[in-house]
Amino acid sequence: MTNRAVEDAMDWLLSQLRERADAEAMVGHGGRVTYAELAGRATDWLAELDRHGVAAGESVAIVGNASPAVVALFTALAVRGAVVVPFAPADPPKEQRERRIATAHVTRVIEFDASDEWTVRTIAAPDEPRPELLTKLADSGEAGLLLFSSGTTGESKAALLSLPRLLGGFRASSRPRRTLQFMALDHIGGVNTLFRTLVGGGTVVTEPQRTPKHACEAIERHRVQVLPTTPTFLNMLLLSGAHQGHDLSSLELITYGTEPMREVTLAHAAEVFPQVQFKQTYGLTESGILPTRSVSSDSLRMNVGGHGFSTRVRDGVLWIKSPSSMLGYLNAPSPFDEDGWLNTGDAVEVAEDGSMRVLGRRSALINVGGEKVSPAEVEDVLLRAGNVRDVVVTGRANAVTGAIVVAVVELVEPEERRALSRRLRQFCAGHLPPHKVPAVITVSDVPLHGERFKRMGGAA
């Protein structure tokens, strides 16, 4: 397939940008750009890709934050029909990143510094044959997106998605909104936020320093209307008090996902931001982000699916079929069954009205004497006990009961540890049946979340 034919496959994306002309596309880190300027920068990048000999089907890594320069390059690579392999500047560490670059058969690495100056590094083709999935995608003329799992339970899996299929379901919004780009572009949620906002005609607000203070400053300065985030970050924001020193009256919608939300956090957030609608999102790298509708702003139940997405529950676990599902892993067997259904591994409760609540990974459920314990339920109780900033609950093998419940807590203020353990266990005993009360409680002196603001272990 010629370069021109491949470019036509994603040229609609450039057309979407050009049509909005002088409307504000992005603001914040990297400056303010209109849609026409962003389209112009993408066109300039196409010429730059020609100069460096980047062809359709090549895997190209981008290292950088979601600035206009990076987004323009991402768009140009999509139009070119390349496979985009995005990385955040500091995550993962360089040695791990190089292993992922080799897995993805990357031929060029384009890296941006804090000032958006960029360099290109050419990489020789590895000795092993190119993965069949990459060859098939190149032959189809479709641009690709390669994302890596976090790798917390082993070697990261390289998920290959078709960009036309992933972005093809996005439509112009009847009411474009200003959205904070919270997730990085190496996360399916970050790609979804970016292009859903741009295709919808909204404005992407970029702020690379993801702290409660910087997020609140960006919301106030740029009158952000939509904040996509994680439950962990939302809890951090509430505990920090950063919202009290800033005007966040522009906020209309807070979406949250990637891990189970705790009831106490959602209730606190709804109280602090009564004018804001809260919406739970659901998606996986393997499937893309599914359409969801929360039952209400203060409810953890939601309806999942629609518009080509299908869901069903088998033995308490959610299975999904998605038109934007990945093509497969480059370095692992396919997780889909013969009919295209994906086992998400998430345990769910389904209400009579068909709405569901995600309890967390089924593998994280703790079997205590034959009784299943949801870490999220125990964590929610511990967060209500006072002086607990964050908590992670897991199971530990036990010869008598099979497993016991173990909690690691992060405190707001120091507290004598024996007295703390006794106080927290007594509090749990008043709110939980005996088998759910933590048998062991320890204190962590470091944050219980990672760089992506997801809790480590437990129900995450």
C-alpha positions in Angstrom: 0.0 0.0 0.0 1.4 3.4 -0.9 2.0 6.2 1.7 -0.8 8.2 0.2 -3.3 5.3 0.6 -2.2 4.7 4.2 -2.5 8.4 5.0 -6.0 8.5 3.7 -7.0 6.0 6.3 -6.5 8.5 9.1 -6.8 11.8 7.1 -10.2 12.3 8.7 -8.4 13.2 11.9 -6.6 16.1 10.3 -9.8 17.2 8.6 -11.5 17.3 12.0 -8.7 19.6 13.3 -8.8 21.9 10.2 -12.6 22.3 10.3 -12.5 24.0 13.7 -10.0 26.6 12.5 -9.4 29.3 15.2 -11.1 27.4 18.1 -8.8 26.7 21.0 -7.5 23.2 20.8 -4.9 23.0 23.6 -3.7 25.3 26.4 -1.3 25.0 29.3 2.1 23.2 29.0 3.5 24.0 25.6 1.4 27.1 25.1 -2.0 27.8 23.5 -2.7 26.5 20.0 -5.8 26.7 17.8 -7.1 23.7 15.9 -5.8 25.1 12.7 -2.3 25.6 14.3 -2.4 22.0 15.6 -3.3 20.7 12.2 -0.5 22.8 10.7 2.0 21.4 13.1 0.9 17.9 12.3 1.4 18.6 8.6 4.9 20.0 9.4 5.6 16.7 11.2 4.6 14.7 8.2 7.3 16.5 6.2 9.7 15.8 9.0 8.8 12.2 8.9 9.5 12.1 5.2 12.9 13.7 5.8 13.8 11.0 8.3 12.4 8.2 6.1 9.6 7.1 8.4 7.3 4.9 6.5 3.9 3.4 7.1 4.0 0.4 9.4 7.1 1.4 11.3 7.0 1.5 15.1 8.0 4.9 16.4 8.4 5.7 20.1 7.4 9.1 21.4 8.9 10.1 24.8 7.2 13.2 26.3 4.2 14.8 28.0 1.0 15.7 26.1 2.1 19.1 24.8 0.9 20.5 21.4 4.2 19.4 19.9 3.8 15.8 21.1 0.2 15.7 20.1 1.0 17.0 16.6 3.6 14.3 16.2 1.2 11.6 17.5 -1.4 12.8 14.9 1.1 12.8 12.1 2.3 9.3 12.9 -1.4 8.2 12.9 -1.9 9.8 9.5 1.3 8.2 8.2 0.0 4.8 9.2 2.8 4.1 11.7 2.6 2.3 15.0 2.8 4.9 17.8 4.6 3.7 21.0 4.2 6.4 23.6 6.2 6.8 26.8 6.0 9.2 29.7 9.3 11.0 30.3 10.1 9.4 33.7 8.1 6.2 33.6 9.2 3.5 33.2 12.9 3.7 34.1 15.3 3.9 31.2 16.4 0.3 31.3 12.9 -1.0 31.3 11.9 1.4 28.6 14.7 0.1 26.3 13.4 -3.5 26.8 9.9 -2.3 25.8 11.3 -0.4 22.8 13.0 -3.7 21.7 9.8 -5.7 22.2 7.9 -3.1 20.0 10.5 -3.4 17.2 10.8 0.4 17.4 13.0 1.9 14.6 12.9 5.6 15.7 12.7 7.2 19.2 11.6 10.8 19.2 12.2 12.3 22.6 11.1 15.7 23.9 12.6 17.6 26.8 10.8 19.9 29.2 11.1 22.8 26.7 9.7 20.6 23.9 13.0 20.5 22.1 13.2 17.1 20.4 15.8 14.6 19.2 15.6 11.5 16.9 17.4 8.3 17.6 17.5 5.6 15.0 17.5 2.0 16.2 18.8 -1.0 14.1 16.3 -3.7 13.5 16.5 -6.6 16.0 17.8 -10.0 14.9 14.5 -11.8 15.6 11.6 -11.7 13.1 9.1 -8.9 13.3 5.9 -10.1 15.1 3.2 -11.3 12.8 0.7 -8.8 14.4 2.8 -5.9 13.3 3.2 -7.2 9.8 -0.5 -7.8 9.4 -1.3 -4.3 10.7 1.1 -2.8 8.2 -0.4 -4.8 5.4 -3.9 -3.6 6.3 -2.8 0.1 6.1 -4.1 0.9 9.6 -2.2 3.0 12.0 -1.4 1.3 15.3 -1.0 2.1 19.0 1.2 0.0 21.2 0.6 0.2 25.0 2.4 -1.7 27.8 0.8 -3.0 30.9 2.2 -1.7 34.2 4.0 -5.0 34.7 3.4 -5.1 38.5 2.8 -8.9 38.4 5.6 -9.8 35.9 6.9 -8.8 32.4 4.8 -6.0 30.8 2.5 -7.2 28.0 2.6 -5.2 24.7 -0.9 -4.6 23.5 -1.3 -3.6 19.9 -4.5 -1.7 19.0 -5.7 -0.3 15.7 -6.0 3.5 15.9 -8.8 3.9 13.3 -10.9 1.4 15.2 -10.0 3.0 18.6 -10.8 6.5 17.5 -13.4 5.8 14.9 -16.3 5.7 17.5 -15.5 9.3 18.7 -18.0 11.9 17.5 -18.3 15.7 17.7 -19.9 16.9 20.9 -23.0 19.0 21.0 -21.3 20.9 23.8 -17.5 20.9 23.7 -15.9 21.2 27.1 -12.5 22.1 28.6 -10.8 18.9 29.9 -7.7 18.5 32.0 -5.3 15.9 30.4 -4.6 14.0 33.6 -3.5 10.6 32.3 -0.3 10.3 30.3 -0.4 9.2 26.7 1.1 5.8 27.5 -2.2 4.9 29.2 -5.4 4.0 27.3 -7.2 6.6 29.5 -4.9 9.3 28.4 -5.3 8.6 24.7 -9.0 8.4 25.2 -9.2 11.8 27.0 -7.0 13.5 24.4 -8.6 12.4 21.2 -12.2 12.3 22.5 -11.8 15.9 23.6 -10.2 17.0 20.2 -12.7 15.1 18.0 -15.5 16.5 20.2 -14.3 20.1 19.6 -13.3 20.8 23.2 -10.1 22.2 24.7 -7.3 20.0 26.1 -5.7 21.6 29.2 -2.2 20.2 29.9 -0.4 20.2 33.2 2.5 17.7 33.4 3.0 18.1 37.2 0.2 15.9 38.5 -0.2 17.1 42.1 -3.4 18.3 43.8 -1.9 21.8 43.9 -1.0 21.9 40.2 -4.3 20.3 39.2 -6.3 22.9 41.1 -4.2 25.8 39.7 -4.8 24.5 36.2 -8.5 24.1 36.8 -8.7 27.7 38.1 -6.5 29.3 35.5 -8.0 27.6 32.5 -11.6 27.2 33.7 -11.5 23.4 33.3 -14.9 21.8 33.1 -14.0 18.1 33.1 -11.5 16.4 35.4 -10.7 12.8 34.5 -8.8 11.2 37.4 -8.4 8.1 39.6 -10.0 7.5 43.0 -6.6 7.6 44.6 -5.8 11.1 43.2 -9.3 12.4 44.1 -8.7 11.2 47.7 -5.3 12.9 47.7 -6.8 16.1 46.5 -9.5 16.1 49.2 -7.0 15.3 52.0 -4.6 18.0 50.8 -7.1 20.8 51.0 -5.8 22.3 47.8 -9.3 22.7 46.5 -10.0 25.2 49.4 -7.5 27.7 48.1 -8.7 27.8 44.5 -11.7 28.7 42.5 -13.0 25.4 41.1 -16.5 26.7 40.2 -15.9 25.9 36.5 -15.9 22.1 37.2 -19.0 20.3 35.9 -17.9 16.7 35.6 -15.4 14.5 37.4 -14.8 11.1 35.9 -13.0 8.3 37.7 -11.7 4.9 36.8 -8.7 2.5 36.6 -9.4 1.1 40.1 -12.4 0.7 42.5 -13.7 3.8 44.1 -14.2 3.7 47.9 -17.7 4.8 49.1 -16.2 7.1 51.7 -14.1 8.9 49.0 -17.0 9.3 46.7 -19.3 10.6 49.5 -16.7 13.1 50.6 -16.1 14.3 47.0 -19.8 14.7 46.4 -20.1 16.8 49.6 -17.2 19.0 48.7 -18.3 19.5 45.1 -22.1 19.5 45.2 -22.3 21.2 41.8 -20.2 18.5 40.0 -21.6 15.4 38.4 -19.5 12.3 39.1 -19.2 9.5 36.5 -17.5 6.2 36.8 -15.6 5.0 33.7 -14.5 1.5 32.7 -12.0 0.3 30.3 -8.9 -1.8 29.7 -5.9 -1.4 27.4 -7.1 -4.6 25.8 -10.6 -3.3 25.0 -10.5 0.5 25.0 -12.8 2.6 27.1 -16.4 1.4 27.2 -19.5 3.7 27.3 -20.8 3.9 30.9 -23.5 5.6 32.8 -23.4 6.0 36.6 -26.7 5.4 38.3 -26.1 8.6 40.2 -23.3 10.9 41.3 -23.2 9.2 44.7 -23.5 5.6 43.5 -20.8 3.1 42.7 -23.2 1.2 40.4 -23.1 1.9 36.7 -24.4 0.6 33.4 -21.7 -0.6 31.0 -21.8 -1.1 27.3 -23.8 0.1 24.3 -22.8 1.4 20.8 -21.3 -1.9 19.7 -19.9 -2.9 23.1 -21.4 -6.0 24.7 -21.0 -7.2 28.3 -22.0 -10.3 30.2 -21.2 -11.8 33.6 -19.9 -15.3 34.1 -19.5 -16.7 37.6 -19.4 -13.1 39.0 -16.7 -11.9 36.5 -17.3 -9.3 33.8 -16.6 -10.3 30.2 -16.7 -7.8 27.4 -16.7 -7.7 23.6 -15.6 -4.4 22.0 -15.2 -3.1 18.5 -12.0 -1.3 19.6 -10.4 -4.3 21.2 -6.7 -4.8 20.7 -5.4 -7.0 17.9 -3.4 -9.0 20.5 -0.2 -9.0 22.5 3.2 -9.0 20.8 4.7 -11.0 23.7 1.8 -13.1 25.2 -1.0 -15.4 24.1 -4.3 -13.8 23.1 -6.7 -13.3 26.1 -9.9 -13.6 23.9 -12.0 -16.7 23.6 -13.0 -18.1 20.2 -16.0 -15.7 20.0 -14.0 -12.6 20.7 -15.0 -12.2 24.4 -12.5 -10.9 26.9 -12.3 -12.0 30.5 -11.6 -8.8 32.3 -10.8 -10.5 35.6 -12.9 -8.0 37.4 -15.4 -9.3 40.0 -18.8 -7.5 39.8 -22.1 -7.4 41.6 -25.2 -7.1 39.4 -28.3 -5.4 40.7 -31.9 -6.2 39.7 -32.0 -3.3 37.3 -28.9 -4.6 35.4 -26.5 -2.0 36.8 -23.2 -3.4 38.2 -20.6 -2.5 40.8 -17.0 -3.4 40.2 -15.5 -5.0 43.3 -11.9 -5.2 42.0 -9.8 -8.0 40.5 -11.1 -11.4 41.2 -7.6 -12.5 41.9 -7.4 -9.9 44.7 -10.5 -11.4 46.6 -9.4 -13.0 49.8 -10.7 -16.5 50.7 -11.0 -16.7 54.4 -12.3 -20.1 55.5 -14.4 -20.3 52.3 -15.8 -16.8 52.6 -14.8 -14.2 49.9 -13.6 -10.9 51.2 -13.4 -7.8 48.9 -10.4 -5.7 49.8 -12.3 -2.6 48.7 -14.9 -3.2 51.3 -12.4 -3.4 54.1 -10.4 -0.5 52.8 -13.6 1.7 52.8 -14.2 0.9 56.5 -10.6 1.6 57.5 -10.7 5.0 55.7 -13.6 5.9 58.0 -11.7 5.1 61.2 -9.8 8.5 61.3 -6.2 9.4 60.8 -5.9 7.0 57.8 -4.7 8.7 54.6 -4.7 5.6 52.5 -4.8 1.9 52.9 -4.2 -1.3 50.9 -5.8 -4.6 51.9 -4.4 -8.0 50.7 -4.6 -11.6 51.8 -1.8 -13.6 53.4 -1.7 -17.4 53.4 -2.8 -19.1 56.6 -2.6 -22.8 57.5 -6.0 -22.8 59.3 -8.3 -20.5 57.3 -6.5 -20.5 53.9 -5.9 -16.8 54.2 -6.1 -13.9 56.6 -6.9 -10.2 55.9 -3.8 -7.9 56.1 -3.9 -4.1 55.9 -1.2 -1.6 55.3 -2.1 1.9 56.2 -0.6 5.3 55.5 -1.3 7.8 58.3 -2.2 11.5 58.3 -0.4 12.0 61.6 2.0 9.7 63.6 0.3 7.4 66.0 1.7 4.8 68.4 1.6 1.6 66.4 0.3 -0.9 68.9 -2.5 1.5 70.0 -3.3 2.2 66.3 -3.6 -1.5 65.4 -5.9 -2.1 68.4 -8.0 1.0 67.6 -8.4 0.1 63.9 -9.2 -3.6 64.6 -11.9 -2.5 67.1 -13.4 -0.1 64.6 -13.5 -2.8 61.9 -15.1 -5.2 64.4 -17.9 -2.8 64.8 -18.6 -2.5 61.0 -17.5 -5.9 59.6 -18.1 -9.6 60.3 -15.2 -11.3 62.1 -13.7 -13.0 59.0 -13.3 -9.5 57.3 -11.5 -7.8 60.2 -7.8 -7.4 59.4 -5.7 -9.9 61.4 -2.6 -7.8 60.8 -2.3 -4.0 60.4 1.0 -2.4 59.6 2.0 1.2 58.8 3.7 2.3 55.6 6.1 5.3 55.7 5.9 5.8 52.0 2.8 6.5 49.7 0.7 3.5 48.8 0.2 4.6 45.2 2.4 4.6 42.1 3.3 7.2 39.5 -0.1 6.7 37.8 -2.0 7.4 41.0 -3.3 3.9 41.4 -3.1 2.0 44.7 -0.4 -0.7 44.8 -1.7 -4.2 45.3 -4.9 -4.9 47.0 -8.1 -4.0 45.1 -6.2 -2.0 42.6 
